Amino acid sequence: MPPYRLQTTLIRTIRRIKASEVSFNYRTLTKKRQAVRMSSSEPYIDEIKRKLSSIRARFYFKTGEIGVLGSPSNFHETLKRKILQAKERVFLASLYIGKGQDDLIECLNRALEENPKLRIYVLIDGLRGTREAPSKCSVSLVSQLLDKHQDRVDLRLYRTPACVGWKGWLLPRRINEGLGLQHMKIYGFDEEVILSGANLSSDYFTNRQDRYYVFHSRAFSDYYFDLQQLISGLSYKVKKSNNAQKFGLFWPKDNLAIEPALNKTQFVLESSAAISNFLLDKPQCPAPSNVDKEEYPTVVYSISQFTPLFPHGEDLSTEKPTILSLISSIKKPSISWTFTAGYFNVLPEIKKGLVSTPSKQATVITASPYANGFFESKGASGHLPAAYLHLSKKFLKSVKRHGKEANIILREWKNGIVNKPGGWSYHAKGLWIADSSSGDSRPMITCIGSSNYTRRAYSLDLESNAVILTRDNQLRDEMQQELNNLLQNTKKVNLEDFRNEPHRKVNSGVKLATFFLGKRL
């Protein structure tokens, strides 16, 4: 057998053996799981903990160790303050950094100058981050830090393997981003991490509504630092150059896989082996001895989606199966939920699961066309708000077919008109679950992170999220306040509105394009 095929066979065999050792099978319920039945008196949150008990990335928090930020400006100021306070490391993973964020680069530069032991690690997408090159872009902006601090700044660009070959050459910029992106949003500082859906640009710091959770835990921070380093090890490294764009890219010898341009198939195999080791072999965060529900009222499960880096049919990503498992656990009318996605192209399995729940109270929040970041944009992207309108209407029709019109409400978020004075856009995404059987309707579960829960999120992009389960009254109050803040700018929308309001009319061309291109929205 040729060495390459032998290597391929060994990698796949090892991965399958490791996968078989995981007690929680993300594709089918195991016989062991089938044998376990929840007693009628088991609290809902304990049932969820039991269902997620085999997720290895599990962390425990005391009261006050998780906080919720409420606004873009608060996110911006917190980000800069924590960068300046960091003594050891700052690690950032984002789709891109706004080319006008000179203040953020100056903040990073100042932190490096004031803290000699500080190191900075930045991971952004290699397509989105270089879109404007050789003009000023994300990479040329951040690469300024290499002038003075080359040995203390690690700048990486992830490029999807789908962009290798003729697609990378023929597809124009911006269009090629439809092939897949590094979409994680992880902002870490020493022992703290902010998980969000927000990128690092002026609109996300001023007038684009998103979500932002701050976690204080060394173990949690270490996990996300290792995750950022994992994908950085599958990415190009940036160096200073005298060329027109002022930077160059190279593939370090100590990366975790072969350069995709040299052998795409081998890159995917080696990448999947590295990711499998991370997901399956990384030591589980040890629970505090005899975990006291009073002292440690919150548990957080880290989940990720890395589908583009797994061979077809061998995906060990943890996000999609966990989200579906959470939704399928909603089996009582007293369990209410709220789901939001700024770009309403919900994965069909998620939509089906939500519509099938017996909940008496359920809410879906999506962006109004006037709060969609693509509203009145030039070119084909200007049709995206209409495409999401079309998908919203299809969702309402599905709700009606299931006889859930009185239980599942669609609400549109709008605060002025985006790209007009005072106008905001909407980019929040997540899930909140509450069990009101005891009379308390505050959320006890939420999901926070980068995923838009779309078809492309589970097929093309790299995503990282966290599931929070809590009995902490302080945190539940913050989660409820967060939800209230989002809901205050919404209004209910029904099928009658689509029939009567002219701006909701979607032409057949957009409907047809949505059908064929829905996977990339």
Stockholm file with secondary structure:
# STOCKHOLM 1.0

chainA/1-521         MPPYRLQTTLIRTIRRIKASEVSFNYRTLTKKRQAVRMSSSEPYIDEIKRKLSSIRARFYFKTGEIGVLGSPSNFHETLKRKILQAKERVFLASLYIGKGQDDLIECLNRALEENPKLRIYVLIDGLRGTREAPSKCSVSLVSQLLDKHQDRVDLRLYRTPACVGWKGWLLPRRINEGLGLQHMKIYGFDEEVILSGANLSSDYFTNRQDRYYVFHSRAFSDYYFDLQQLISGLSYKVKKSNNAQKFGLFWPKDNLAIEPALNKTQFVLESSAAISNFLLDKPQCPAPSNVDKEEYPTVVYSISQFTPLFPHGEDLSTEKPTILSLISSIKKPSISWTFTAGYFNVLPEIKKGLVSTPSKQATVITASPYANGFFESKGASGHLPAAYLHLSKKFLKSVKRHGKEANIILREWKNGIVNKPGGWSYHAKGLWIADSSSGDSRPMITCIGSSNYTRRAYSLDLESNAVILTRDNQLRDEMQQELNNLLQNTKKVNLEDFRNEPHRKVNSGVKLATFFLGKRL
#=GR chainA/1-521 SS CCHHHHHHHHHHHHHHHHHHHCSSCSSSCCHHHHHCCCCTTSCHHHHHHHHTTTCSCEEEECTTSEEEECSHHHHHHHHHHHHHHCSSEEEEECSCBCTTCHHHHHHHHHHHHHCTTCEEEEEEETTGGGTTTTSSCHHHHHTTHHHHHGGGEEEEEECCGGGSSHHHHHSCTTTGGGGCCBCCCEEEETTEEEEESCCBSHHHHHTEECCEEEEECHHHHHHHHHHHHHHHTTSEEEEECSSTTSEEEECCTTSSSCCTTTCHHHHHHHHHHHHHIIIIISCCCCCCTTCCTTTCCEEEEEEEECGGGSCTTCCCCSHHHHHHHHHHTCCSTTEEEEEEESSCCBCHHHHHHHHHCCCSSEEEEEECGGGCTTTTCSGGGGGHHHHHHHHHHHHHHHHHHTTCTTTEEEEEECSSCTTSTTCCEECCEEEEEEEGGGSCCSCSEEEEESCCCBTTTTTTSBEEEEEEEECCHHHHHHHHHHHHHHHTTEEEECHHHHHHCGGGCCCHHHHHHHHHHGGGC
#=GC SS_cons         CCHHHHHHHHHHHHHHHHHHHCSSCSSSCCHHHHHCCCCTTSCHHHHHHHHTTTCSCEEEECTTSEEEECSHHHHHHHHHHHHHHCSSEEEEECSCBCTTCHHHHHHHHHHHHHCTTCEEEEEEETTGGGTTTTSSCHHHHHTTHHHHHGGGEEEEEECCGGGSSHHHHHSCTTTGGGGCCBCCCEEEETTEEEEESCCBSHHHHHTEECCEEEEECHHHHHHHHHHHHHHHTTSEEEEECSSTTSEEEECCTTSSSCCTTTCHHHHHHHHHHHHHIIIIISCCCCCCTTCCTTTCCEEEEEEEECGGGSCTTCCCCSHHHHHHHHHHTCCSTTEEEEEEESSCCBCHHHHHHHHHCCCSSEEEEEECGGGCTTTTCSGGGGGHHHHHHHHHHHHHHHHHHTTCTTTEEEEEECSSCTTSTTCCEECCEEEEEEEGGGSCCSCSEEEEESCCCBTTTTTTSBEEEEEEEECCHHHHHHHHHHHHHHHTTEEEECHHHHHHCGGGCCCHHHHHHHHHHGGGC
//
